[in-house]
Amino acid sequence: MKNICVLGAGYVGLVTAACFADLGNKVTCIDIDQAKIDALNNGDVPIYEPGLAELIQRNRAAGRLLFTISYAAGLAEAEFVFVAVGTPSGYDGEADLQYVRMAAESLADAMDHPLIIINKSTVPVGTGDWVADIISKRQQDPVPFYVVSNPEFLREGSAIYDFMNPDRVVLGSLHPEAAEKVAQLHLPLRTTIQITDLRTAEMIKYASNAFLATRISFINEIATICERLGADVKEVAVGMGYDKRIGPYFLDAGLGFGGSCFPKDVRALEHMALIHGAHPSLLRAVLDINQHQRRQIVVKLRSLLDGLNERRVGMLGLSFKPNTDDMREAPSVDIVRQLLREGAQVQAYDPVSMSVAARLLPAVRLTESAYEAAEGADALVLITEWNEFRHLDMARVRKAMRGAVLVDGRNIWDPQEMAALGFSYAGVGRGPRINGH
């Protein structure tokens, strides 16, 4: 059993802390938000992630997982400190490192024995060196420490599985012996462990997310062309995916990417490239195409409804992806705001993110079910492909609606079946619109 401290009780921090505790380590999670720590100590988990609440409860009961605001208490027995604080986008797309700086300064003030400090947060290339410099200069009584980069690759909605079954663990450090000790922590995961230098490890995270975002924007660009030429992008993606050089993953055309990682990381990488004299044309195109997909949904609705003023639009799904309540950078937010600006009335349902939506989108009428979201609507739009939406009684949905327009933003329904039910169906990249007449 190792003694681990995790700085930050946000999404990455809580998953990291709970999973390391479940592997048999003693873990203390520190956060500066007293209300959040109080809630966690009372058994209330502030984020929705399948299985996380149960994992935290089990390890708290076993005495392996503790929560505190005290650096002194959290570091008292720690050998490893994972820094998992937020790095939101700044004004120009750069990663805002204020919380990383605060964590580094607090560590320097509180540490009284050697530590291995592991950057888990997604940080710009060079941040590991910067953190080491902050701590070295701030320490009153020099204490040995080592900095390791260990970028996270967790997907919201399957984060616990991803932590326990990673494709790889990436570790970067100027001190191989420190990286080897962190590698030992990850041996129970039985996966490939890549050890490299600090800056390369930091870059691996950005390059990975930018590549996946590029695949999404690429297939969405192809979808737009398919609509103009009368092809079906779903079949195109299947045909592409059979090629072993391409593979089938991240080729689902739709409304683009959202959440806390892809948009932020692509913008941050673009900013890094610009300030260091590179020309990130591809990254800019990835972001432009992603925004275009959201605008196109409004364009389709405006055309199909002959204007949006006083039209009632029902929406299915608000979170940026299924199995999470996260609405950061969610397509739904941009789409709703544009619909409201053009005079539409919006009613919406999401299985999990309703409380988040109530704060973000107060002008939207939130309903108790998908069927209620369809009630009296001139058009119904699928935003998030929650599994329950795949199994709706679409005949009942059609009967509840005032109009017949169905915009399938994730291509989960069969166009011919929807047309047979009387819908005027429009998907993403599925050739000519199929009318229910």
Rosetta blueprint (number, residue, H / E / L):
1 M L
2 K L
3 N E
4 I E
5 C E
6 V E
7 L E
8 G L
9 A L
10 G L
11 Y H
12 V H
13 G H
14 L H
15 V H
16 T H
17 A H
18 A H
19 C H
20 F H
21 A H
22 D H
23 L L
24 G L
25 N L
26 K E
27 V E
28 T E
29 C E
30 I E
31 D L
32 I L
33 D L
34 Q H
35 A H
36 K H
37 I H
38 D H
39 A H
40 L H
41 N H
42 N L
43 G L
44 D L
45 V L
46 P L
47 I L
48 Y L
49 E L
50 P L
51 G L
52 L H
53 A H
54 E H
55 L H
56 I H
57 Q H
58 R H
59 N H
60 R H
61 A H
62 A L
63 G L
64 R L
65 L E
66 L E
67 F E
68 T E
69 I L
70 S L
71 Y H
72 A H
73 A H
74 G H
75 L H
76 A L
77 E L
78 A L
79 E L
80 F E
81 V E
82 F E
83 V E
84 A L
85 V L
86 G L
87 T L
88 P L
89 S E
90 G L
91 Y L
92 D L
93 G L
94 E L
95 A E
96 D L
97 L L
98 Q H
99 Y H
100 V H
101 R H
102 M H
103 A H
104 A H
105 E H
106 S H
107 L H
108 A H
109 D H
110 A H
111 M L
112 D L
113 H L
114 P L
115 L E
116 I E
117 I E
118 I E
119 N E
120 K L
121 S L
122 T L
123 V L
124 P L
125 V L
126 G L
127 T H
128 G H
129 D H
130 W H
131 V H
132 A H
133 D H
134 I H
135 I H
136 S H
137 K H
138 R H
139 Q L
140 Q L
141 D L
142 P L
143 V L
144 P L
145 F E
146 Y E
147 V E
148 V E
149 S E
150 N L
151 P L
152 E L
153 F L
154 L L
155 R L
156 E L
157 G L
158 S L
159 A H
160 I H
161 Y H
162 D H
163 F H
164 M H
165 N L
166 P L
167 D L
168 R E
169 V E
170 V E
171 L E
172 G E
173 S E
174 L L
175 H L
176 P H
177 E H
178 A H
179 A H
180 E H
181 K H
182 V H
183 A H
184 Q H
185 L H
186 H H
187 L H
188 P H
189 L H
190 R L
191 T L
192 T E
193 I E
194 Q E
195 I E
196 T E
197 D L
198 L H
199 R H
200 T H
201 A H
202 E H
203 M H
204 I H
205 K H
206 Y H
207 A H
208 S H
209 N H
210 A H
211 F H
212 L H
213 A H
214 T H
215 R H
216 I H
217 S H
218 F H
219 I H
220 N H
221 E H
222 I H
223 A H
224 T H
225 I H
226 C H
227 E H
228 R H
229 L H
230 G L
231 A L
232 D L
233 V H
234 K H
235 E H
236 V H
237 A H
238 V H
239 G H
240 M H
241 G H
242 Y L
243 D L
244 K L
245 R L
246 I L
247 G L
248 P L
249 Y L
250 F L
251 L L
252 D L
253 A L
254 G L
255 L L
256 G L
257 F L
258 G L
259 G L
260 S L
261 C L
262 F H
263 P H
264 K H
265 D H
266 V H
267 R H
268 A H
269 L H
270 E H
271 H H
272 M H
273 A H
274 L H
275 I H
276 H L
277 G L
278 A L
279 H L
280 P L
281 S H
282 L H
283 L H
284 R H
285 A H
286 V H
287 L H
288 D H
289 I H
290 N H
291 Q H
292 H H
293 Q H
294 R H
295 R H
296 Q H
297 I H
298 V H
299 V H
300 K H
301 L H
302 R H
303 S H
304 L H
305 L L
306 D L
307 G L
308 L L
309 N L
310 E L
311 R L
312 R E
313 V E
314 G E
315 M E
316 L E
317 G L
318 L L
319 S L
320 F L
321 K L
322 P L
323 N L
324 T L
325 D L
326 D L
327 M L
328 R L
329 E L
330 A L
331 P H
332 S H
333 V H
334 D H
335 I H
336 V H
337 R H
338 Q H
339 L H
340 L H
341 R H
342 E L
343 G L
344 A L
345 Q E
346 V E
347 Q E
348 A E
349 Y E
350 D L
351 P L
352 V L
353 S L
354 M H
355 S H
356 V H
357 A H
358 A H
359 R H
360 L H
361 L L
362 P L
363 A L
364 V L
365 R E
366 L E
367 T L
368 E L
369 S L
370 A H
371 Y H
372 E H
373 A H
374 A H
375 E L
376 G L
377 A L
378 D L
379 A E
380 L E
381 V E
382 L E
383 I L
384 T L
385 E L
386 W L
387 N H
388 E H
389 F H
390 R H
391 H L
392 L L
393 D L
394 M H
395 A H
396 R H
397 V H
398 R H
399 K H
400 A H
401 M L
402 R L
403 G L
404 A L
405 V E
406 L E
407 V E
408 D E
409 G L
410 R L
411 N L
412 I L
413 W L
414 D L
415 P H
416 Q H
417 E H
418 M H
419 A H
420 A H
421 L L
422 G L
423 F L
424 S E
425 Y E
426 A E
427 G L
428 V L
429 G L
430 R L
431 G L
432 P L
433 R L
434 I E
435 N L
436 G L
437 H L
